[in-house]
Amino acid sequence: MTQTSKLNYFILITVIIAAGLSQGLLLPVLSILLEQKGISSSLNGMNAAALYVGSFAMTLVAERILSRIGFKQLIAAGISLVLVSLILFPLLPGVKAWFVLRLLVGAGDSAINYAAQLWVLLMTPAAHRGRNLSLYGMSYGLGFSLGPLGISLLRFGQAAPFAAIALLFLLVLLLVLLKLPDSRPDKAEHGEGQARRFVRSYSLAWYALIPALLYGYMEASLNSNFPVYGLRIGFSANEIAALLPFAGIGGLLLQMPLGIWSDRYGRKKILIVSGVGGGLAFALLPLAEDRFLWTLVLLMAAGGLVGSFFSLGLSYAADILPRNLLPAANVVSSFHYSIGSIIGPGLGGLLLQFGWGGGVFLLMGILYILFGLAGLLFSPRQTI
């Protein structure tokens, strides 16, 4: 990387930390506020899923918009959309208004993630792709892990968490507008044959693309359903605020080791071991009940093992696929992440609604274990 590329990379890292913070804060804070208003857990979960409906919708058009306006403008537009929505949350209280605002936040965050992730993928030499994607994933995980700490700002009023994160987004927007250069993807990466590239990506690397689906499901379900689950089994809001970051902290601690081990032992083996181990930790979580320390340990273990799934999966896809399919794989991963994020809160909310809160984590554990075992059936085809 040149010095200019390094500067661009670190600005993108700052942007993605902010994006992680916004999602990590909004999911638990809004879930708690709706629970305190007496909103049912199923409606609460569906409201949380709106963020990922907006994310999915943006993913459908992000590639086309990016080719027209470029990386910088798409990132700036995404930041602006999230910033305006954050300001409006405390001004427009109510389930319907928050549903619409969550749609807008999801669209904005998706624009940020898609543009920043693809820019990093294309600017990074193949020899350093795994390392840079790992740092990218760590940065998002750092932001997402710190986000729930905003719950503690509720003591200063319902508007306090939104005001704090809005100020951060304003500063990041100024950084992007002043320091990032105008840049566009090569037209060859977005030309005809797009649908065919998606199909080829699936056929060659389906196992490497599933982790994004599971990661989105886990992340959204954990941050929207766990606060409600925790309140119902006896945890206080402050205890939930203290517990939630540990899933992300575990991911941060193991992100680089898992990346190094995947280089040494193979990414498929690490995905199998992490999926089975993380799945077992999630499945055991209901047995901890309201014991703070055991819940903390299991969240940290589960988050540590599966918190690298998105970046590990994308790195594995980059190992398997020819370079011309990498943009398509990035789009597919974004699709999968959004779909998983939409399903997670709604399905978890239904389980909570029917009084089976522990089923949220048991189901999550089963899905990860099945994924790990499916790796035994996958053999990547050689590509030219």
C-alpha positions, -999 to +999 in steps of 0.1 A: +000+000+000+011+036-007+010+062+020-022+076+004-038+042+004-028+037+041-044+070+050-075+061+031-076+027+048-073+042+083-101+067+075-123+038+064-114+020+097-126+051+116-158+051+095-166+015+102-160+018+139-186+046+139-210+023+119-205-005+144-212+019+173-245+031+158-258-005+154-244-017+187-260+012+206-294+014+188-304-023+190-302-027+229-312+009+237-344+009+215-353-027+227-351-015+264-371+016+257-398-004+239-399-030+266-403-003+292-432+011+272-449-023+274-445-032+238-447-070+232-414-089+226-426-101+192-434-065+180-401-054+197-382-079+176-399-070+144-392-034+150-355-042+155-356-061+122-365-029+104-329-018+106-319-048+086-348-045+061-334-011+053-299-026+051-311-053+027-329-028+005-298-007+002-277-037-007-299-044-037-290-010-052-257-001-036-236-016-064-254+005-091-253+037-070-216+032-062-208+029-099-225+063-105-213+084-076-182+067-063-169+055-029-166+088-011-200+101-020-218+068-011-200+067+023-209+104+030-245+098+020-248+068+043-233+088+072-256+117+066-287+094+065-277+078+099-269+112+114-303+127+105-321+096+118-302+096+151-313+132+157-349+123+150-352+093+173-358+112+205-379+138+187-403+113+172-410+087+199-433+058+189-432+023+174-442+034+139-418+064+137-389+043+150-397+016+125-392+041+097-361+056+113-346+022+117-352+015+080-332+047+072-304+038+097-302+003+081-299+018+046-273+043+057-252+017+075-254-007+046-242+020+022-213+027+045-204-010+050-207-019+013-186+009+000-159+008+027-156-030+026-154-032-012-129-004-012-107-022+013-110-054-006-100-039-040-072-016-027-054-043-007-027-065-023-036-102-022-007-110+002-022-087+029-060-092+022-065-116+051-048-093+076-065-061+064-100-078+064-093-090+098-085-055+111-116-043+093-137-069+111-120-060+144-128-024+139-165-030+133-165-054+162-149-028+184-176-003+176-204-028+180-190-040+213-187-005+227-222+005+215-242-011+243-223+010+268-246+038+256-273+022+277-258+038+307-264+072+292-301+067+296-298+080+332-292+114+317-324+112+296-337+092+266-321+117+242-286+113+256-274+082+238-287+094+205-271+129+209-237+113+218-236+090+187-249+118+165-220+141+175-196+113+166-212+108+132-209+145+125-172+145+132-167+114+110-187+130+082-163+160+082-133+137+081-147+118+051-156+150+032-122+167+039-098+138+036-111+109+014-104+113-023-130+108-050-127+072-063-148+049-083-147+011-089-135-001-123-164-005-147-152-040-155-160-050-119-197-039-124-204-047-160-226-072-177-228-108-164-235-097-128-262-124-122-239-151-136-211-140-112-234-144-083-244-179-093-207-188-099-198-174-064-224-196-048-214-227-067-177-223-059-178-209-024-212-215-007-196-226+025-175-194+027-206-173+021-228-188+048-208-173+077-221-138+069-257-151+072-249-167+106-230-136+118-259-113+110-284-136+126-263-139+158-253-102+160-289-088+156-306-115+177-281-111+206-283-073+207-320-070+203-333-102+221-308-105+250-318-072+267-354-084+268-344-119+279-321-105+305-347-082+320-372-111+322-348-134+340-337-108+366-308-088+352-309-051+356-304-027+327-269-018+340-260-055+342-272-061+306-251-031+295-221-046+312-227-081+298-234-074+261-200-060+252-183-092+263-195-111+232-178-085+211-147-084+234-143-121+230-144-115+192-118-088+194-095-110+215-097-139+191-100-121+158-063-119+150-054-154+165-081-170+145-069-152+114-033-164+120-044-199+127-066-199+095-035-189+075-015-218+091-041-246+094-066-236+067-097-214+070-122-243+066-108-261+096-110-229+117-145-222+106-155-258+115-139-257+150-152-222+157-187-230+146-190-261+167-174-245+198-193-212+195-225-232+190-220-252+222-213-220+241-246-204+229-266-236+236-253-237+272-262-200+278-298-207+291-283-230+318-265-200+333-299-184+341-293-151+360-258-160+372-238-129+360-203-145+359-213-177+340-233-156+315-203-133+310-180-163+304-203-180+279-210-148+260-173-141+258-165-176+246-193-177+220-185-142+207-148-150+206-153-181+185-179-168+160-172-131+161-147-135+132-172-153+110-178-125+085-142-117+079-131-153+080-158-163+055-149-134+031-112-143+034-120-179+026-141-168-004-111-147-016-089-179-013-113-199-034-126-175-060-108-158-089-104-120-084-131-111-109-157-128-086-146-110-054-170-080-059-199-104-064-189-124-033-189-091-014-225-084-025-236-119-017-220-116+018-239-084+023-272-100+012-266-129+036-257-106+065-289-085+060-311-116+056-297-131+088-301-098+106-337-096+096-346-131+106-327-130+140-347-104+160-381-115+147-376-152+153-361-145+187-389-122+196-415-149+188-396-174+210-397-148+238-433-140+232-442-177+237-422-178+270-391-197+257-364-172+261-337-198+263-347-211+229-332-180+214-297-192+223-304-229+219-315-224+183-285-201+176-262-228+190-278-256+168-274-234+137-237-229+143-230-265+151-248-276+119-227-252+099-195-266+115-205-301+106-215-290+070-179-281+065-170-318+064-191-320+032-175-290+014-145-294-009-136-262-029-131-267-066-099-256-082-104-224-103-082-209-129 
